[in-house]
Amino acid sequence: MRHIAETSQQERIGTNRCESTDLYSLLDRDHPLACDNFVRHPLANEASKCGEAYLGYGNRPVVIANLRSIWHEVRDNFDVKDCAMEPAQPPACVVLLNGYPGTGKFAVARALRSKLGDTNTRLVDNHLIIDPAEAVHPRRGYEHKALRDVIRRAVFQDLKKLPENITTIVLTGCLGQNAEDVAVYAEHVEIAQARGVPLLSFTLTVQKSEHLLRLQSPDRVHGQKTKLNDPDVIETIMTNNEILDPTIVVDKGSDVDFRSIRHHLIDTTGLTVDESAGRILDMIAPQQQHQQWWWCASPA
């Protein structure tokens, strides 16, 4: 009888583990951000609340029981379809979308913010900094640049101090391979360092034929932002200025350390705005899994 009881108990434990594993695998595969938000986060929060008690053998059974209770409640009541429709808690990071004018930075940034969740995300487009300076000092002369620097540094300083519930900051820029823009890039790095989160850097590109069409789009030509839309001017800019590549900056011996930054090239040719944002999101999501891998273990 004892053998039968032990066998039955082992089968029940095995079934529970299988159910937990199946649920977790389904969520992690199809809805990784939702899984992080509704499964990993509750487990990790419970462990962190216990603090040192987690390491104390006297309290350890209570802690494990609490974690197990949370896991089974999630397993029994979690509705994948319902939760997947809500923006899940994004990984904490600073995202920079860099590229020539007309490559779709702002449109992609807005779509990315929507996917990440407006409540926990801040988007600062570079034209929010450029346009006030342009209104006061047109034609982008010395006074324009000086005012733009003042505005940017004030905005960046406030971004560093945002509360922790603002998990993702999305920035756009048109930074080239020159000393001035390298210094501005370093200011983006400082935001991430001040917040203790990674900076994910993306350069958006597009083939010339599609680039010209985007420059003449009604939204760009008739929009309220002071965006460049003259193909000849853009051609001159692209001919005389190389877009910033952080890996080359490191090779040139710059005193700015960009080695820990993950830099990606995104060719947006033939992609919709939503598809481009989706590709970036796919690269952002693994950051959370990489940083919080220990949350993956499910209590028995």
ABEGO torsion letter per residue (X at the ends): XAAAAAAAAAAAAAAAAAAAAAAAAAAAAABAAAAAAAAAAAAAAAAAAAEAAAABAAAAAAAAAAAAAAAAAAAAABBAAAAAABBBBBBBBBBBBBEBBGAGAAAAAAAAAAAAEAAABBBBBAAAAAAAAAAABBGGBAAAAAAAAAAAAAAAAAAAABBAABABBBBBBBBBBBAAAAAAAAAAAAAAAAAGBBBBBBBBBBBAAAAAAAAABAAAAABABBBBABAAAAAAAAAABBBBBAAAAAAAGBABBAAABBBBBBBABGBBAAAAAAAAAAAAAAAAAAAAAAAABBBX
